[in-house]
Amino acid sequence: METGFIGFFVFMLLIVKIIKELILYSRKCENPMHKGLVKGLLGGIAAILGTGVSNIPLAYHLGIFF
């Protein structure tokens, strides 16, 4: 909200680009360990974004549970 529409648009572009690149890398990668790491990164990104949307601060005891 502090950076306005332009900041929000750039932030969303960055998030979409990161998720797109991780999914493309996961599809072409043959190493199961790398696929697991990519899935973990995608899960972490989704958890951080979900926490940000629901406005639950990470500093409290609620945090993100996997």
PyMOL commands that set and color helices and strands:
alter all, ss='L'
color gray80, all
select helices_A, chain A and resi 4-28+32-54
alter helices_A, ss='H'
color red, helices_A
deselect
rebuild
show_as cartoon
